[in-house]
Amino acid sequence: MADVTLRHVYKVYDGSVRAVNDFDLEIKDKEFVVFVGPSGCGKSTTLRMIAGLEEITAGQLYIDGELMNEVEPKNRDIAMVFQSYALYPHMTVYDNMAFGLKLRHTPKDEIDRRVKKAAEILEISELLSRKPKALSGGQRQRVALGRTIVRDPKVFLLDEPLSNLDAKLRVSMRSEITKLHERLQTTFIYVTHDQTEAMTMGNRIVVMKDGYIQQADTPITLFENPSNLFVATFLGSPQMNIIEAELFMEGKTLKAKLNGSTDVVTFPDIKAKQLANKKYIGQKVLLGIRPEHVIPGKGDIEVDVDVVEHLGDETILYTKMKNRKEQFILKLPFNSKLHANEKTNVEFNMEFVYMFDKDTQKAIMGIPYEDEIPVRIEGDKLTIGKQVKTLDPDFKSHLLDNAFNNDVRLGIKPDYISRESIPDSLEIEAKLEFIEQKTDYQAVFFSIEGVDGYFAMKVRNDEKVTLDQITHLYLPYQRIFIYDKDNNKVKSREVVHPNVTTAEVKNINGMMKVKVAGTTLSYPSEENVPDGVYNLTFKQDKLVPIFTKKMVKKGFENPVFDNPNNKIFVSAYDEDILGSKLLTYVEVAGLEYYASFIVDNKFSVYKMPKFELYVPRDGFELTPKGE
Ligand code: ADP
């Protein structure tokens, strides 16, 4: 029994392979969480970091509130089951299961009790005297599970445990493992690349891609409300049809013209409302419709059937729409009468049409992954529509220069918005405009006076919501992100200290020598910078990392520097991904706190303990030091 919390966990291999980025997740006691995603997305790495088999590059791992980063795997009270079950061939099932306990000097009668109990749970009591070679694949996998159950761990980690089994066995073992979880009442974390396995087993699924969490939610919500194109197309088989379409209004009705054809689809009001004020009207978007939500024999979209696949319980039709090259897939009952080379008309079930931004690929209807609200930050004031708020000083100390006096957006995951007052939160007033009933929750949409569009939160089905009501909403500061217009984060994880230190300037032979941070930088002299002692402020976004020889060998290229000697030496401390940019926290000689520099997100400071930053003249400001 245990909660597992990952806070901003990163894994960087070889100084530049970012296997896992900013993995932030709370796994509750007794939850069955599945990590799913294509090969190489970082699932196993994350699991192995939880197990302690892989070092955590940055971030924190807590089990039951205790920091685990430096705790030996054997002391984490975790059991891991791998895809190869590696049983000892010369030992009986009983001895295989007892082996680990013997090593730990567990008393014999205690071992016997535990092995028999585990065998009972797994229904392998009658196999205890057999050797592994006399077992089927499924039975061997059960013994492998038994070996971990006897240890009575707090957390079970399972890394593709079924991938060596044949298709039929996999299906039955799936439900075995689900039942096992119910019986053991323990936290399970399960890794698979198989979406069906994920959907059928997890209480909650974490969809990953390229080392980032894409969405973490219940199977139904992921299916019903995918937050981006990747999640939408990754889950569901055959995958969701995606069609480019142009949105337009006809009176008060939202419609979309499918690209490459004259076909038009009409949205129901509840969907249209979610877009009503948004910038997408008149724009091209990506429409998504799952094969099972296309209804043949109705409507006026004509399709040609290319191929018909009878799968027993259902029929898959591969078709093409008029004037469109892309395949369009329908999923019909097994007794569908449609044949290849036939034409049919189809209609979309518009309750289940999804919409995605063409560039960001984020969902633009339903509950978004993150609510985004345009705001303005000036000094310690944050303006949202007509509301002006005084910012919490701690929150402000995490903002980068770019956050101030520019158009920025506040982002917050809908799950973190509360209707009840919570400490350290930003309180805003919003009007409850409409509700869309989902299977697991109510999607509640709010408007804020003076702000275009709506933003959404989830409310449990048994909670009361009242339309048109002005509601106080509480956004925990810790969970708020701020983004600039290029989608880069401008709020950092760590406090941003000013990059200020003392510098001594001496002009010699037309050159201005600036002694700072344990080095001397050299630039042409400037009229208004006489010899003297100055306050020097390094600019956050103007210094350029110089790649080491090792990195250059790996293909990282250094630009040509005017004066390659103008560089400061820094020691890496931490980093924070801001989108396409990287914020590096580094130690610089002479600075009281760490400094922070924004560089391109091409390398990682983790495992580059020391490096150099090139300092162009516009990379710092000098102000005379007061007497
Ligand atoms: P998954 O389990 O989702 O298939 P992994 O966690 O195994 O993905 O790998 C994530 C990324 O990290 C991949 O790009 C992989 O090549 C890389 N990677 C994994 N292990 C190592 C390693 N020991 N050294 C360097 N790169 C690695």
Boltz pocket constraint, residues with backbone or C-beta under 6 A from the ligand:
constraints:
  - pocket:
      binder: B
      contacts: [[A, 13], [A, 14], [A, 17], [A, 18], [A, 19], [A, 37], [A, 38], [A, 39], [A, 40], [A, 41], [A, 42], [A, 43], [A, 44], [A, 45], [A, 46]]
      max_distance: 6.0
